[in-house]
Amino acid sequence: MADLAKAFPKLAEFIAEFQDLDDGERLQTLVELADELPPVSADRAAAPFPTTCRVQECQTPVHIWVDWRGDRMHLEADVPVKSPTVRGLLTVVVSSLEGATAAQVLSLPDDWLPMLGLEAALGMTRQQGLRGVIRRIKQESHRQLAPS
């Protein structure tokens, strides 16, 4: 956990914040975080979202863009406003991973729910969706960074 906290200080903050909450409070915190999901860039918002950016494991339409600026990741996500719990989860992901290196991203566990204490609070569909989001980010990072 110390290595994870050092590599991802914002994720460590979320883990600490969720640690002492009960399941209802964790869900409420996710709903409150929904408004903090940064909007996608104007260029992306102006065009129809490509189907390749859709995370298929998510029942809610979740779109993710993984960009590399030098050796640092920039992450954008779009989740409908009517899905505040999922938006809150993506706020945690985007905030935690922004500026990460490839080595950091590729070393992440696929399942964040135990770290955040959310495995009992979220239904199976959302659990699978979050794991799909993390896998998608790692796969896209690997694909973009692989030598040509």
N, CA, C and O of each residue as an XYZ file, in Angstrom:
592
protein
N       0.818     -1.202      0.000
C       0.000      0.000      0.000
C       0.858      1.262      0.000
O       0.474      2.274     -0.585
N       2.018      1.205      0.654
C       2.898      2.368      0.697
C       3.386      2.734     -0.700
O       3.464      3.915     -1.039
N       3.718      1.722     -1.521
C       4.158      1.986     -2.890
C       3.032      2.608     -3.708
O       3.261      3.533     -4.487
N       1.818      2.098     -3.528
C       0.663      2.626     -4.236
C       0.421      4.081     -3.836
O       0.156      4.925     -4.693
N       0.509      4.372     -2.562
C       0.292      5.731     -2.073
C       1.355      6.683     -2.605
O       1.058      7.837     -2.916
N       2.573      6.214     -2.708
C       3.659      7.057     -3.220
C       3.463      7.341     -4.708
O       3.654      8.471     -5.159
N       3.081      6.309     -5.471
C       2.894      6.462     -6.913
C       1.617      7.229     -7.246
O       1.571      7.962     -8.233
N       0.589      7.063     -6.433
C      -0.719      7.662     -6.704
C      -1.244      8.361     -5.451
O      -2.140      7.837     -4.789
N      -0.707      9.530     -5.115
C      -1.123     10.198     -3.867
C      -2.614     10.536     -3.820
O      -3.226     10.482     -2.753
N      -3.201     10.882     -4.963
C      -4.632     11.212     -4.964
C      -5.469      9.954     -4.684
O      -6.467     10.023     -3.967
N      -5.067      8.810     -5.247
C      -5.763      7.556     -4.954
C      -5.645      7.239     -3.465
O      -6.614      6.803     -2.842
N      -4.475      7.455     -2.903
C      -4.282      7.225     -1.466
C      -5.217      8.115     -0.638
O      -5.732      7.685      0.394
N      -5.432      9.351     -1.090
C      -6.364     10.246     -0.396
C      -7.786      9.687     -0.439
O      -8.499      9.704      0.565
N      -8.191      9.194     -1.610
C      -9.534      8.610     -1.725
C      -9.663      7.376     -0.830
O     -10.678      7.204     -0.155
N      -8.650      6.527     -0.821
C      -8.682      5.320      0.017
C      -8.850      5.718      1.477
O      -9.663      5.135      2.194
N      -8.076      6.716      1.921
C      -8.175      7.177      3.309
C      -9.553      7.766      3.600
O     -10.116      7.546      4.672
N     -10.088      8.515      2.640
C     -11.404      9.135      2.833
C     -12.501      8.083      2.970
O     -13.399      8.232      3.799
N     -12.438      7.028      2.174
C     -13.460      5.993      2.182
C     -13.309      5.022      3.347
O     -14.277      4.370      3.739
N     -12.122      4.922      3.895
C     -11.799      3.894      4.886
C     -12.738      3.874      6.086
O     -13.174      2.803      6.506
N     -13.049      5.011      6.630
C     -13.842      5.056      7.859
C     -15.338      5.260      7.627
O     -16.080      5.541      8.568
N     -15.776      5.122      6.388
C     -17.189      5.320      6.074
C     -17.907      3.981      5.999
O     -17.295      2.955      5.700
N     -19.217      3.995      6.275
C     -20.000      2.782      6.037
C     -20.430      2.780      4.569
O     -20.186      3.750      3.851
N     -21.060      1.707      4.126
C     -21.403      1.565      2.708
C     -22.280      2.702      2.199
O     -22.059      3.211      1.101
N     -23.262      3.100      2.980
C     -24.142      4.201      2.574
C     -23.384      5.509      2.417
O     -23.619      6.267      1.475
N     -22.476      5.765      3.345
C     -21.676      6.987      3.261
C     -20.717      6.942      2.073
O     -20.460      7.969      1.445
N     -20.195      5.774      1.766
C     -19.314      5.643      0.589
C     -20.075      5.972     -0.693
O     -19.577      6.695     -1.556
N     -21.288      5.431     -0.805
C     -22.098      5.723     -1.985
C     -22.451      7.208     -2.064
O     -22.424      7.800     -3.143
N     -22.776      7.799     -0.937
C     -23.088      9.229     -0.906
C     -21.876     10.048     -1.323
O     -22.015     11.046     -2.030
N     -20.699      9.639     -0.894
C     -19.473     10.340     -1.270
C     -19.249     10.248     -2.782
O     -18.852     11.229     -3.410
N     -19.504      9.073     -3.367
C     -19.378      8.940     -4.820
C     -20.334      9.890     -5.537
O     -19.957     10.536     -6.515
N     -21.567      9.972     -5.053
C     -22.550     10.872     -5.662
C     -22.059     12.318     -5.574
O     -22.207     13.083     -6.526
N     -21.481     12.688     -4.442
C     -20.956     14.042     -4.277
C     -19.770     14.307     -5.204
O     -19.583     15.434     -5.663
N     -18.976     13.283     -5.480
C     -17.824     13.431     -6.373
C     -18.234     13.547     -7.841
O     -17.429     13.968     -8.671
N     -19.458     13.184     -8.166
C     -19.911     13.189     -9.562
C     -19.709     14.540    -10.233
O     -19.348     14.601    -11.408
N     -19.939     15.615     -9.501
C     -19.815     16.955    -10.075
C     -18.368     17.356    -10.322
O     -18.111     18.364    -10.981
N     -17.423     16.586     -9.805
C     -16.009     16.930     -9.956
C     -15.352     16.270    -11.174
O     -14.172     16.503    -11.439
N     -16.101     15.453    -11.913
C     -15.540     14.854    -13.113
C     -15.311     15.958    -14.139
O     -16.263     16.616    -14.557
N     -14.057     16.170    -14.551
C     -13.798     17.236    -15.529
C     -14.498     16.941    -16.852
O     -14.587     15.786    -17.267
N     -14.992     17.981    -17.510
C     -15.617     17.749    -18.816
C     -14.556     17.346    -19.837
O     -13.378     17.670    -19.682
N     -14.984     16.639    -20.878
C     -14.047     16.305    -21.944
C     -13.696     17.580    -22.701
O     -14.436     18.563    -22.659
N     -12.577     17.553    -23.383
C     -12.114     18.722    -24.125
C     -13.162     19.150    -25.151
O     -13.987     18.345    -25.583
N     -13.118     20.411    -25.531
C     -14.096     20.966    -26.471
C     -14.091     20.215    -27.799
O     -15.154     19.966    -28.368
N     -12.916     19.851    -28.300
C     -12.826     19.108    -29.565
C     -13.560     17.777    -29.464
O     -14.292     17.398    -30.379
N     -13.367     17.072    -28.362
C     -14.027     15.777    -28.197
C     -15.527     15.944    -27.981
O     -16.319     15.145    -28.480
N     -15.912     16.957    -27.256
C     -17.335     17.185    -26.987
C     -18.085     17.584    -28.254
O     -19.283     17.324    -28.366
N     -17.396     18.214    -29.215
C     -18.033     18.703    -30.431
C     -18.331     17.598    -31.443
O     -19.175     17.775    -32.322
N     -17.651     16.470    -31.328
C     -17.820     15.377    -32.292
C     -18.528     14.206    -31.625
O     -18.472     14.057    -30.404
N     -19.190     13.376    -32.419
C     -19.761     12.153    -31.823
C     -18.640     11.302    -31.220
O     -17.556     11.194    -31.793
N     -18.910     10.712    -30.078
C     -17.892      9.892    -29.428
C     -17.673      8.611    -30.231
O     -18.638      7.933    -30.585
N     -16.422      8.275    -30.519
C     -16.168      7.032    -31.254
C     -16.526      5.809    -30.411
O     -16.337      5.802    -29.194
N     -17.034      4.799    -31.061
C     -17.401      3.577    -30.341
C     -16.175      2.917    -29.709
O     -16.309      2.164    -28.745
N     -15.001      3.188    -30.236
C     -13.782      2.599    -29.683
C     -13.447      3.146    -28.296
O     -12.650      2.549    -27.572
N     -14.042      4.262    -27.926
C     -13.795      4.853    -26.603
C     -14.803      4.381    -25.559
O     -14.661      4.684    -24.375
N     -15.801      3.655    -25.988
C     -16.838      3.165    -25.070
C     -16.314      1.954    -24.304
O     -15.739      1.041    -24.897
N     -16.511      1.948    -22.995
C     -16.135      0.810    -22.161
C     -17.314     -0.156    -22.167
O     -18.345      0.102    -21.545
N     -17.152     -1.261    -22.869
C     -18.249     -2.204    -23.090
C     -18.711     -2.888    -21.804
O     -19.867     -3.300    -21.714
N     -17.841     -3.015    -20.819
C     -18.212     -3.675    -19.567
C     -19.168     -2.837    -18.726
O     -19.765     -3.341    -17.775
N     -19.315     -1.565    -19.074
C     -20.178     -0.658    -18.307
C     -21.584     -0.622    -18.906
O     -21.757     -0.436    -20.110
N     -22.569     -0.800    -18.050
C     -23.960     -0.695    -18.487
C     -24.280      0.762    -18.830
O     -24.967      1.041    -19.812
N     -23.780      1.674    -18.020
C     -23.898      3.102    -18.282
C     -22.923      3.445    -19.411
O     -21.814      2.910    -19.435
N     -23.303      4.321    -20.345
C     -22.357      4.700    -21.399
C     -21.162      5.468    -20.820
O     -21.278      6.640    -20.463
N     -20.034      4.799    -20.735
C     -18.787      5.398    -20.246
C     -17.816      5.427    -21.414
O     -17.548      4.404    -22.045
N     -17.286      6.627    -21.695
C     -16.296      6.807    -22.753
C     -15.002      7.300    -22.115
O     -15.013      8.177    -21.251
N     -13.892      6.722    -22.556
C     -12.586      7.073    -21.993
C     -11.603      7.355    -23.124
O     -11.560      6.643    -24.128
N     -10.820      8.407    -22.936
C      -9.725      8.735    -23.842
C      -8.434      8.742    -23.037
O      -8.330      9.421    -22.016
N      -7.463      7.989    -23.502
C      -6.151      7.918    -22.862
C      -5.161      8.569    -23.821
O      -4.969      8.094    -24.940
N      -4.542      9.640    -23.387
C      -3.554     10.342    -24.201
C      -2.241     10.401    -23.428
O      -2.224     10.451    -22.198
N      -1.164     10.395    -24.166
C       0.157     10.523    -23.546
C       0.771     11.830    -23.998
O       0.877     12.116    -25.190
N       1.168     12.610    -23.022
C       1.851     13.887    -23.259
C       3.267     13.706    -22.738
O       3.544     13.850    -21.548
N       4.145     13.389    -23.668
C       5.490     12.997    -23.254
C       5.383     11.655    -22.552
O       4.854     10.693    -23.110
N       5.880     11.593    -21.338
C       5.826     10.331    -20.589
C       4.736     10.333    -19.520
O       4.762      9.510    -18.606
N       3.778     11.256    -19.633
C       2.708     11.364    -18.635
C       1.333     11.181    -19.272
O       1.066     11.676    -20.367
N       0.480     10.469    -18.569
C      -0.853     10.187    -19.071
C      -1.809     11.339    -18.797
O      -1.789     11.965    -17.737
N      -2.640     11.589    -19.789
C      -3.765     12.499    -19.627
C      -5.012     11.669    -19.905
O      -5.087     10.968    -20.914
N      -5.966     11.751    -19.027
C      -7.154     10.911    -19.096
C      -8.393     11.787    -19.123
O      -8.531     12.717    -18.329
N      -9.296     11.475    -20.050
C     -10.593     12.149    -20.098
C     -11.675     11.078    -20.099
O     -11.494      9.988    -20.642
N     -12.800     11.411    -19.481
C     -13.916     10.466    -19.426
C     -15.228     11.223    -19.532
O     -15.351     12.364    -19.089
N     -16.197     10.562    -20.127
C     -17.539     11.112    -20.199
C     -18.516     10.075    -19.656
O     -18.518      8.917    -20.075
N     -19.340     10.517    -18.718
C     -20.373      9.681    -18.107
C     -21.618     10.559    -17.999
O     -21.515     11.712    -17.580
N     -22.789     10.044    -18.365
C     -24.004     10.858    -18.270
C     -24.241     11.389    -16.848
O     -23.975     10.710    -15.856
N     -24.740     12.603    -16.787
C     -25.047     13.246    -15.505
C     -26.068     12.435    -14.716
O     -26.059     12.452    -13.485
N     -26.941     11.729    -15.417
C     -27.984     10.947    -14.743
C     -27.434      9.695    -14.048
O     -28.201      8.929    -13.465
N     -26.123      9.482    -14.105
C     -25.471      8.330    -13.462
C     -24.427      8.813    -12.455
O     -23.229      8.622    -12.665
N     -24.879      9.442    -11.351
C     -23.926     10.073    -10.441
C     -22.960      9.105     -9.746
O     -21.814      9.473     -9.487
N     -23.385      7.904     -9.446
C     -22.480      6.955     -8.785
C     -21.341      6.586     -9.721
O     -20.182      6.548     -9.307
N     -21.665      6.312    -10.982
C     -20.636      5.960    -11.961
C     -19.748      7.169    -12.239
O     -18.533      7.023    -12.369
N     -20.335      8.354    -12.332
C     -19.525      9.576    -12.517
C     -18.559      9.753    -11.345
O     -17.403     10.132    -11.536
N     -19.042      9.475    -10.134
C     -18.169      9.574     -8.965
C     -17.009      8.601     -9.042
O     -15.874      8.953     -8.720
N     -17.293      7.367     -9.471
C     -16.215      6.386     -9.640
C     -15.192      6.861    -10.668
O     -13.986      6.722    -10.463
N     -15.678      7.423    -11.772
C     -14.753      7.910    -12.806
C     -13.997      9.145    -12.339
O     -12.866      9.372    -12.771
N     -14.593      9.942    -11.471
C     -13.860     11.062    -10.872
C     -12.665     10.533    -10.090
O     -11.566     11.082    -10.181
N     -12.878      9.471     -9.323
C     -11.781      8.849     -8.563
C     -10.692      8.368     -9.519
O      -9.509      8.617     -9.288
N     -11.085      7.683    -10.586
C     -10.109      7.131    -11.534
C      -9.325      8.247    -12.232
O      -8.094      8.239    -12.239
N     -10.048      9.205    -12.817
C      -9.388     10.287    -13.569
C      -8.482     11.105    -12.657
O      -7.339     11.394    -13.011
N      -8.984     11.475    -11.493
C      -8.177     12.279    -10.553
C      -6.948     11.527    -10.081
O      -5.882     12.116     -9.909
N      -7.094     10.232     -9.873
C      -5.992      9.432     -9.342
C      -4.912      9.170    -10.372
O      -3.735      9.082    -10.020
N      -5.288      9.041    -11.648
C      -4.328      8.633    -12.671
C      -3.754      9.772    -13.503
O      -2.771      9.575    -14.218
N      -4.336     10.936    -13.424
C      -3.834     12.062    -14.216
C      -2.352     12.302    -13.915
O      -1.957     12.447    -12.759
N      -1.544     12.340    -14.973
C      -0.118     12.602    -14.826
C       0.727     11.393    -14.484
O       1.928     11.528    -14.250
N       0.124     10.212    -14.449
C       0.878      8.997    -14.113
C       1.812      8.615    -15.256
O       1.587      8.974    -16.412
N       2.851      7.889    -14.913
C       3.759      7.352    -15.922
C       3.223      6.010    -16.414
O       2.334      5.421    -15.800
N       3.771      5.544    -17.515
C       3.348      4.248    -18.059
C       3.617      3.130    -17.062
O       2.762      2.269    -16.858
N       4.781      3.128    -16.444
C       5.111      2.082    -15.474
C       4.113      2.078    -14.324
O       3.700      1.014    -13.864
N       3.724      3.256    -13.859
C       2.748      3.337    -12.781
C       1.395      2.780    -13.222
O       0.783      1.985    -12.509
N       0.939      3.194    -14.385
C      -0.369      2.757    -14.874
C      -0.389      1.245    -15.070
O      -1.338      0.574    -14.664
N       0.645      0.718    -15.685
C       0.654     -0.714    -15.986
C       0.823     -1.568    -14.737
O       0.540     -2.766    -14.771
N       1.280     -0.976    -13.633
C       1.444     -1.738    -12.393
C       0.196     -1.717    -11.510
O       0.163     -2.377    -10.471
N      -0.810     -0.981    -11.905
C      -2.027     -0.873    -11.104
C      -2.776     -2.198    -11.018
O      -2.808     -2.961    -11.984
N      -3.377     -2.471     -9.867
C      -4.288     -3.628     -9.808
C      -5.538     -3.318    -10.634
O      -5.955     -2.164    -10.729
N      -6.126     -4.346    -11.223
C      -7.349     -4.152    -12.010
C      -8.567     -3.892    -11.130
O      -9.535     -3.280    -11.583
N      -8.533     -4.339     -9.900
C      -9.691     -4.225     -9.013
C      -9.397     -3.237     -7.887
O      -8.639     -3.536     -6.965
N     -10.002     -2.066     -7.975
C      -9.819     -1.021     -6.961
C     -10.846     -1.122     -5.839
O     -10.685     -0.479     -4.802
N     -11.886     -1.907     -6.024
C     -12.984     -1.919     -5.061
C     -12.557     -2.293     -3.646
O     -12.979     -1.623     -2.703
N     -11.731     -3.342     -3.446
C     -11.307     -3.644     -2.074
C     -10.515     -2.499     -1.438
O     -10.671     -2.225     -0.248
N      -9.675     -1.838     -2.218
C      -8.884     -0.719     -1.685
C      -9.784      0.407     -1.199
O      -9.514      1.039     -0.178
N     -10.865      0.649     -1.949
C     -11.777      1.738     -1.620
C     -12.902      1.298     -0.682
O     -13.700      2.127     -0.244
N     -12.973     -0.003     -0.370
C     -14.022     -0.513      0.507
C     -15.391     -0.513     -0.154
O     -16.409     -0.424      0.532
N     -15.427     -0.613     -1.481
C     -16.690     -0.512     -2.208
C     -17.248     -1.844     -2.693
O     -18.296     -1.868     -3.338
N     -16.570     -2.953     -2.397
C     -17.032     -4.237     -2.936
C     -18.431     -4.612     -2.445
O     -19.182     -5.237     -3.193
N     -18.802     -4.255     -1.227
C     -20.142     -4.581     -0.723
C     -21.161     -3.503     -1.101
O     -22.358     -3.781     -1.167
N     -20.701     -2.294     -1.345
C     -21.609     -1.177     -1.600
C     -22.107     -1.128     -3.043
O     -23.178     -0.584     -3.311
N     -21.339     -1.690     -3.966
C     -21.705     -1.610     -5.376
C     -22.200     -2.955     -5.888
O     -21.702     -4.007     -5.489
N     -23.168     -2.906     -6.759
C     -23.674     -4.127     -7.379
C     -22.653     -4.721     -8.336
O     -21.666     -4.078     -8.693
N     -22.905     -5.951     -8.744
C     -21.983     -6.675     -9.619
C     -21.744     -5.942    -10.938
O     -20.624     -5.942    -11.449
N     -22.774     -5.325    -11.490
C     -22.628     -4.621    -12.768
C     -21.631     -3.477    -12.649
O     -20.766     -3.316    -13.510
N     -21.743     -2.684    -11.594
C     -20.803     -1.569    -11.406
C     -19.403     -2.078    -11.082
O     -18.414     -1.478    -11.503
N     -19.310     -3.170    -10.346
C     -18.001     -3.757    -10.051
C     -17.308     -4.169    -11.345
O     -16.136     -3.856    -11.556
N     -18.038     -4.874    -12.210
C     -17.469     -5.299    -13.489
C     -17.118     -4.092    -14.350
O     -16.101     -4.093    -15.043
N     -17.950     -3.076    -14.304
C     -17.689     -1.863    -15.075
C     -16.410     -1.177    -14.650
O     -15.609     -0.782    -15.496
N     -16.202     -1.027    -13.338
C     -14.986     -0.358    -12.867
C     -13.748     -1.167    -13.237
O     -12.737     -0.597    -13.648
N     -13.817     -2.475    -13.098
C     -12.679     -3.309    -13.512
C     -12.426     -3.156    -15.011
O     -11.278     -3.139    -15.453
N     -13.502     -3.046    -15.788
C     -13.365     -2.834    -17.232
C     -12.724     -1.497    -17.556
O     -11.935     -1.401    -18.496
N     -13.051     -0.469    -16.794
C     -12.449      0.853    -16.985
C     -10.931      0.782    -16.764
O     -10.156      1.280    -17.582
N     -10.520      0.168    -15.669
C      -9.091      0.078    -15.357
C      -8.370     -0.761    -16.412
O      -7.288     -0.392    -16.869
N      -8.965     -1.882    -16.796
C      -8.345     -2.709    -17.844
C      -8.225     -1.938    -19.149
O      -7.198     -2.023    -19.823
N      -9.262     -1.185    -19.515
C      -9.241     -0.398    -20.756
C      -8.111      0.619    -20.717
O      -7.391      0.779    -21.702
N      -7.947      1.305    -19.601
C      -6.881      2.299    -19.478
C      -5.519      1.634    -19.632
O      -4.644      2.156    -20.323
N      -5.343      0.495    -18.997
C      -4.065     -0.219    -19.089
C      -3.828     -0.735    -20.504
O      -2.717     -0.620    -21.022
N      -4.853     -1.303    -21.136
C      -4.710     -1.819    -22.496
C      -4.393     -0.699    -23.480
O      -3.516     -0.845    -24.330
N      -5.097      0.400    -23.365
C      -4.870      1.526    -24.264
C      -3.475      2.117    -24.040
O      -2.807      2.516    -24.994
N      -3.048      2.171    -22.804
C      -1.694      2.662    -22.504
C      -0.657      1.742    -23.127
O       0.299      2.205    -23.750
N      -0.842      0.466    -22.961
C       0.101     -0.511    -23.530
C       0.121     -0.400    -25.050
O       1.189     -0.427    -25.661
N      -1.058     -0.274    -25.667
C      -1.140     -0.181    -27.118
C      -0.445      1.083    -27.633
O       0.311      1.026    -28.603
N      -0.701      2.221    -26.985
C      -0.121      3.471    -27.442
C       1.379      3.545    -27.211
O       2.097      4.199    -27.968
N       1.849      2.883    -26.178
C       3.264      3.002    -25.816
C       4.122      1.885    -26.377
O       5.346      1.923    -26.253
N       3.496      0.889    -26.995
C       4.268     -0.230    -27.557
C       5.138      0.282    -28.702
O       4.700      1.116    -29.495
N       6.368     -0.218    -28.787
C       7.233      0.217    -29.894
C       6.618     -0.180    -31.242
O       6.053     -1.264    -31.388
N       6.737      0.701    -32.196
C       6.145      0.443    -33.521
C       7.058     -0.417    -34.357
O       6.730     -0.738    -35.499
